[in-house]
Amino acid sequence: MKIPRLLLAACAGLALVVPTAAHASAAPLAPVASRASQPPIVLIVLENHEYDSIVGSSSAHWLNHTFIRRGTLFTSYHATHHPSLPNYLAMTSGTTSGCSSDECPRKSYSTNNLFHQLHTAGIGWAAWMESMPEPCALSSSGRYAVKHNPPAYYANLFPLICRTRDRSYPGRLPRHLAPFTFVKPNECHDMHDCSVTTGDNWLRTHVPPLWRRGAVVIITFDEGSSSTGGGGHVMTAVAGTHVARGRRNGHHYNHYGLLAGLERWFGLARLHKAAGARPLPI
């Protein structure tokens, strides 16, 4: 029996979308068209301040009077651990992988993580580490602290992915941002070694150019000075394209929820403790 041409064409089209075994086991992705229309996400992580030392503080004038007013402030957001490094691992992989100090070995954890998820899904990402002396530097130098650079700890980003994607903060922003960019100011500009005002001025200089490229910017702190919630009550806010202005969200969130929110945004499976966390709305 002769099969009509239209039926043959339809069958051929279906054959193109039947998943292979490799695709079937991959993390679920958002439709390509919707990802292409989404604004890029930029996550900026600052250091070591409780919520009340930032929100309402005259030392953080730009954060309070521009950034927070332009977006949504999460009033009950908590870091998960002390000291710094376990928080960076938690917010990017959903687990600390047993690391409980800032001295854990680099390129040692086989744990799946947000960067590897994005790479596997074919979604572009970048990590910009201010003052890092070379791509994916594995030793601290000057104002650069490797303990604040999470890609340096994940074995599945070596030997090539980390060196390709993990770079010093660019002197001139690219015309088009990657879908996801992780930004770490240096030890002065992240408020670790220098004042809140110094960090606030850095944000005032560097965030508006990101907005002009259409980015949604998330600002959080790795940890506070207390152990509330595990690592302290810290300021976290999101502002940019399509984000409602002047909102306050009082639901409880933490670094695992931040990861869950990013994974939901990019259509990725939730890793480890992110699977049970309330996703941060982006």
N, C-alpha and C positions, 0 to 999 in steps of 0.2 A: 504494500500500500504506500502510496506517495504521501509524504508528510508535508503539509503546507509550509511555505517559506516563513510566514510570520511565527508559526509555532517553533520552527527550528531556531529562529532568532531569539525568541523568548527563552528557550532552553539554554542557548549559549550564554545569554545574559545571566541566567541563574547560576551557571557553572562558574562564572567569574566571582561570585560572592559566597560560594560555599566555603566555609572556613577549613583551613588545613589543621592538622593536629597541633601545629605550633601556635596558630592563631587562636585556637580554641582554649588553650591554656593561658593565654596572655591576659593581663589586667583589662577589664572592660573600658573601652574608650568612648568619649563623647563623639557624636557625629562630626566628621571633618569640617563640614560647613559651619557648624556652630562654634567649633574651636577657632576657626579662622576669623570669626566675627567677634571673639572675646577680646577684651583689652588685656595687655600683658600685666602680669602680677610682679610686683617688686616687694620683697620682704627685707626690712632693715632691722637689725638686732643691735640694741644698745645694752649698757652694762650697769648692774648692781645698784639699782635705786628702787625703793618702795613707791607705790602708787602715790601716796600723799606728798612725796618729795618732788613729784613732777606735776601732777594734776593740781591746778590752782596756784602753782609756784610762780612768782615773778621772775625767777631765774630761767624758766622755760616759757618765755613769752610767745615765741613763734608757735611752739607746739600747742599751747593753750588757745591762742587767739586766732590762729590760722588753721593748723592741721586738724585739731579736734573739732573746731566749728564747721569745718568743711566736710566732715564725715561722721563716722560712728565710733563712739568711745565705749569700750567694754569695761564696765565698772567693777566686775567681779572676776577678773582674770588672774590666774596664779601660775608662777613658775613651778616646776615639779621637783627640783633637786638643789643641792649645793654640792660642790662648787659649780663653776661655769660649764665645763665640758659635758657632764652628763645631761645638762639642759639642751645643749646643741645636738646631741645624739637623739634625745627624746623628741625634739621638734622636727627632726628630719628622718627618723626611722621608727618612731613609736616605742622605742626601748633604749635603755642605756647600754645594752649588751654586756652588763656586768661592770661597766666602768663607773668608779665612784670617786675619782680624783681628776686633777688636770694633767696627770702624768701618764695617762694610758697610751699604749704604743700606737703610732701612726700606721696607716694602711694595713690594719690588722683584723678588722671586723668584717666577717662575711655576711653580716646582716643586710637584708634588702633595705633600700632607703629611697627617699623621694627622688634623688638625683638619678639613681639607677632605674627607677620606675619610669621617669620621664624619658631617659635615653632609650629604654627598651620599647616604649610606646612611640618613638619617633617624634617626641615633643622637645623642642629646643630649650635649653637652659644655660644659665651662666652664673658663676659665683665671682663677685668682685670684692677682693680683699684689699682695702686701702693700705698702702705702704708695704705690701708683700714684695720681696726683692726679686722673685722669679716665679713663674707659673707653678702652682701647687707646691709651694715651699713647705718642707716638712720640719723645719726648725724655726723657732722664733728669732726675730731680728729687728732691732730698733723698736719701732712702735707696732710692729706686726707680731701678733701672738697666735701661734698655730693652734692652741687650744680653742680658739674662736673660729676655726676654719673646718667645719664638719666634713667636707669632701676628702680631706687629707686622711681621714680615719677609716674609710670604707675600701676594703680590698677589691671589691668588684668595680671600682673606678680606676684601677691600675691595670696595665702600665700607661695607657694613653688617654683615657677619658678625663681624668683629673687634670693632667697637664694641658689638655686642649680647652677645657671649660673653666678651670679655676685660675683666675687671673687677677692682677692688680687692678684697682679701681681705675677706669680709663680717664686719661686726661681730657678726652673729648668723647661725649656719648655717641654711640652708633645712631644712625638715623632711625633704625627700627630696633626696638628691644626684643629680646628673646621672650617667648611666652612666660617664662619664669626666670627671675633674677634674684639671687640671694646676695645681699649687700652687708658687708661688715666694715664700718668705719674703724680707723686705727685706735690704738689704746688711749689716745687723747680725745679724739672726736666722738668716741662712743661713751664718754663720761666716766670711763674707768679710772684714768689717771688725771684727767682735767675736770674742770667745773661743768655743772649742768648748763651754764650759759654758753660755754665753749661748744658743747655738743649741740645745743639748740641753734647756735649760729651756723654750724655745719649743715644741719638739716634745712635751715632757711635758704642756704645757698644751693644745696644739691637736690632737694625734693621737687621744687617747681619745674626744673628741666625734665624730670621724669614724667610729671603730669602733662607737660606740653607734648610728650610723645605718647600720650593716651593711657598712661599706666594707672592701675590701681595700686596704691602704696599701703603696705601694712607696716606699722612700727610697733615693736615690742621690746621688752627687756629680758635678758637671759635669766636673771634672778634678782630678788630683792635683798634686803638686809635682815629680814625675819625668816622664819620657817613656816609661815602660814601657807597652807595648801601644799607644803613640801618644800617650796623654794621662795616663798614670799608673794605678797600681793603686788602685782606690777601693772604699770600702765600699758595698755594695748589699744590701738585704734587703727581704723582703716579709712582711707579717703582717696577719692579720685573719680574717674569716669563711672557713671551710673550708680555711685554710692550716695545714699540719702544723706542729706546734710543735717547737722545739728542733732543727731540721735544719740541716745544713751541706751545701752543694752545691759541689763542687770543679771542675765543668766550666768551661771558658773561655767567658765572655760579655763583651759590650761594648755600647755604646749602640745599635748596629745590631740586636743581639739583643734589647735591650729593646723597640725598635720592633716587631720581628718578633713578640715575645710578645704585645704589645698588639694588633697586627693579627690575630693568630691568635685571641685572646680574643673580638674583636668580629666575626670572620668577614670580614675585609677582605683584599684582595690585598696582598702585601708589596712595598714600594716600594724601588727602587734596591738599595743594599747590604744592606738587610734581607732581601732574597730569598735571599741566600747565607749568612746568619748563623744561628747556633743560637738558636732562640727562647727567651727567658727564660721559664721555667715560672711561670705565675701561678695 
